[in-house]
Amino acid sequence: MFGIHFETLHNFPPLASRILGNLIVDSCNKGLTFEELVERMQASKSSVSTSLNLLLKIGKITYYTLPGDRKKYFKPSPFSDRLENYLKMIDFEKKIIDKMISYRGKTVSCPEERCNLENVKEYRNHVLEVEGLLLKTIERFKEIENKNKS
């Protein structure tokens, strides 16, 4: 289900979606190694490697190593990190919305454009509410993560 979720809603490639789903479900304690992922996914090493590199690049997963062990142990990134990526998207969207409000405020010339301006302003309010909720959630996740590190 996680694989289908990430593939459908986040437009991740199918293998990357399945890998992320597996890591979320089964890597809570120590993580999964590259070899374990190749075996579980029944995919080629190069395909798994490509998918892992994508997931690392977009911040969905992380890895760690152990002294004396050459293996990498892959895990999903902490919830706080994953949600901070959404904050980056919201920040970019706010900039676009502000430019639209500024432009439309200077050029409004008909009732349709006035309606559009009001809609964009209301959408900005929504984005600000979402941002506030995300900030609170990230703060709570960080508290939980820090408590569990102790």
NUTI-841494 format. One record per residue (C-alpha): z, y, x. Coordinates in nm, 2 decimals. Each point is the difference from the previous one (the first is absolute). Example, Ala and Ser with C-alpha at 12.3 -4.5 7.8 and 13.67 -1.06 7.14 Angstrom:
NUTI-841494
@up->0.78	north->-0.45	east->1.23 .
@up->-0.07	north->0.34	east->0.14 .
END
This chain:
NUTI-841494
@up->0.00	north->0.00	east->0.00 .
@up->0.08	north->0.24	east->0.28 .
@up->-0.34	north->-0.07	east->0.16 .
@up->-0.18	north->0.08	east->-0.32 .
@up->0.21	north->0.31	east->-0.05 .
@up->-0.08	north->0.14	east->0.34 .
@up->-0.37	north->-0.09	east->-0.02 .
@up->-0.04	north->0.14	east->-0.35 .
@up->0.22	north->0.31	east->0.00 .
@up->-0.01	north->0.10	east->0.37 .
@up->-0.35	north->-0.12	east->0.08 .
@up->0.11	north->-0.21	east->0.30 .
@up->-0.23	north->-0.28	east->0.11 .
@up->0.10	north->-0.34	east->-0.15 .
@up->0.14	north->-0.15	east->0.32 .
@up->0.20	north->0.31	east->0.09 .
@up->0.14	north->0.00	east->-0.35 .
@up->0.10	north->-0.37	east->0.02 .
@up->0.16	north->0.05	east->0.34 .
@up->0.21	north->0.30	east->-0.12 .
@up->0.10	north->-0.19	east->-0.31 .
@up->0.12	north->-0.30	east->0.21 .
@up->0.19	north->0.23	east->0.24 .
@up->0.18	north->0.17	east->-0.29 .
@up->0.10	north->-0.33	east->-0.16 .
@up->0.07	north->-0.22	east->0.31 .
@up->0.09	north->0.21	east->0.30 .
@up->0.33	north->0.15	east->-0.11 .
@up->0.20	north->-0.15	east->0.29 .
@up->-0.20	north->-0.04	east->0.31 .
@up->-0.36	north->0.08	east->-0.08 .
@up->-0.31	north->-0.22	east->0.03 .
@up->-0.20	north->-0.06	east->0.32 .
@up->-0.37	north->0.04	east->0.04 .
@up->-0.03	north->-0.38	east->0.02 .
@up->0.20	north->-0.05	east->-0.32 .
@up->-0.22	north->0.25	east->-0.18 .
@up->-0.32	north->-0.16	east->0.12 .
@up->0.13	north->-0.34	east->-0.13 .
@up->0.12	north->0.14	east->-0.33 .
@up->-0.32	north->0.20	east->-0.07 .
@up->-0.23	north->-0.27	east->0.10 .
@up->-0.21	north->0.27	east->0.17 .
@up->-0.15	north->0.05	east->0.34 .
@up->0.21	north->0.16	east->0.27 .
@up->-0.24	north->0.29	east->0.02 .
@up->0.02	north->0.07	east->-0.37 .
@up->0.38	north->-0.01	east->0.00 .
@up->0.01	north->0.22	east->0.31 .
@up->-0.23	north->0.26	east->-0.17 .
@up->0.21	north->0.00	east->-0.31 .
@up->0.33	north->0.03	east->0.20 .
@up->-0.15	north->0.29	east->0.19 .
@up->-0.10	north->0.18	east->-0.32 .
@up->0.35	north->-0.05	east->-0.15 .
@up->0.16	north->0.12	east->0.32 .
@up->-0.22	north->0.31	east->0.01 .
@up->0.07	north->0.10	east->-0.36 .
@up->0.37	north->-0.05	east->0.05 .
@up->0.05	north->-0.29	east->-0.25 .
@up->0.14	north->-0.24	east->0.26 .
@up->0.18	north->0.01	east->0.33 .
@up->0.08	north->-0.26	east->0.27 .
@up->0.26	north->-0.07	east->0.26 .
@up->0.03	north->-0.23	east->0.30 .
@up->0.29	north->-0.19	east->0.15 .
@up->0.09	north->-0.01	east->0.37 .
@up->-0.16	north->-0.30	east->0.16 .
@up->-0.22	north->-0.07	east->-0.30 .
@up->-0.36	north->0.12	east->0.01 .
@up->-0.05	north->-0.03	east->-0.37 .
@up->-0.01	north->0.30	east->-0.24 .
@up->0.20	north->-0.03	east->-0.32 .
@up->-0.16	north->0.18	east->-0.29 .
@up->0.19	north->0.15	east->-0.28 .
@up->-0.07	north->0.25	east->-0.28 .
@up->0.09	north->0.36	east->0.10 .
@up->0.33	north->0.12	east->-0.15 .
@up->-0.02	north->0.14	east->-0.35 .
@up->0.09	north->0.34	east->0.13 .
@up->-0.30	north->0.00	east->0.24 .
@up->-0.24	north->-0.13	east->-0.26 .
@up->0.11	north->0.27	east->-0.25 .
@up->-0.03	north->0.27	east->0.26 .
@up->-0.37	north->-0.08	east->0.01 .
@up->-0.02	north->0.10	east->-0.36 .
@up->0.17	north->0.33	east->0.08 .
@up->-0.29	north->0.07	east->0.24 .
@up->-0.25	north->-0.06	east->-0.27 .
@up->0.20	north->0.22	east->-0.24 .
@up->0.02	north->0.28	east->0.26 .
@up->-0.38	north->-0.01	east->0.04 .
@up->-0.05	north->0.00	east->-0.37 .
@up->0.23	north->0.30	east->-0.05 .
@up->-0.22	north->0.19	east->0.25 .
@up->-0.31	north->-0.08	east->-0.19 .
@up->0.16	north->0.09	east->-0.33 .
@up->0.12	north->0.34	east->0.14 .
@up->-0.35	north->0.08	east->0.11 .
@up->-0.14	north->-0.09	east->-0.34 .
@up->0.26	north->0.22	east->-0.17 .
@up->-0.08	north->0.29	east->0.23 .
@up->-0.38	north->-0.05	east->-0.05 .
@up->0.02	north->-0.04	east->-0.37 .
@up->0.24	north->0.29	east->-0.04 .
@up->-0.26	north->0.23	east->0.16 .
@up->-0.31	north->-0.14	east->-0.17 .
@up->0.12	north->-0.08	east->-0.36 .
@up->-0.26	north->0.13	east->-0.23 .
@up->0.01	north->-0.21	east->-0.32 .
@up->0.25	north->-0.19	east->-0.22 .
@up->-0.09	north->-0.34	east->0.16 .
@up->0.08	north->0.13	east->0.35 .
@up->0.33	north->0.15	east->-0.13 .
@up->0.08	north->-0.34	east->-0.15 .
@up->-0.09	north->-0.17	east->0.33 .
@up->0.23	north->0.25	east->0.19 .
@up->0.29	north->-0.08	east->-0.23 .
@up->-0.06	north->-0.38	east->0.04 .
@up->-0.01	north->0.03	east->0.37 .
@up->0.33	north->0.20	east->0.00 .
@up->0.16	north->-0.26	east->-0.22 .
@up->-0.13	north->-0.27	east->0.23 .
@up->0.16	north->0.18	east->0.30 .
@up->0.33	north->-0.01	east->-0.19 .
@up->-0.04	north->-0.37	east->-0.04 .
@up->-0.08	north->-0.05	east->0.37 .
@up->0.31	north->0.20	east->0.09 .
@up->0.22	north->-0.22	east->-0.22 .
@up->-0.15	north->-0.32	east->0.15 .
@up->0.07	north->0.15	east->0.35 .
@up->0.36	north->0.07	east->-0.09 .
@up->0.05	north->-0.36	east->-0.14 .
@up->-0.16	north->-0.14	east->0.32 .
@up->0.23	north->0.20	east->0.22 .
@up->0.31	north->-0.12	east->-0.18 .
@up->-0.12	north->-0.36	east->0.01 .
@up->-0.08	north->0.02	east->0.37 .
@up->0.34	north->0.14	east->0.07 .
@up->0.16	north->-0.28	east->-0.19 .
@up->-0.21	north->-0.27	east->0.18 .
@up->0.09	north->0.15	east->0.33 .
@up->0.37	north->-0.02	east->-0.09 .
@up->-0.04	north->-0.37	east->-0.09 .
@up->-0.21	north->-0.07	east->0.31 .
@up->0.25	north->0.17	east->0.23 .
@up->0.29	north->-0.18	east->-0.17 .
@up->-0.17	north->-0.34	east->0.05 .
@up->-0.07	north->0.07	east->0.37 .
@up->0.37	north->0.03	east->0.06 .
END
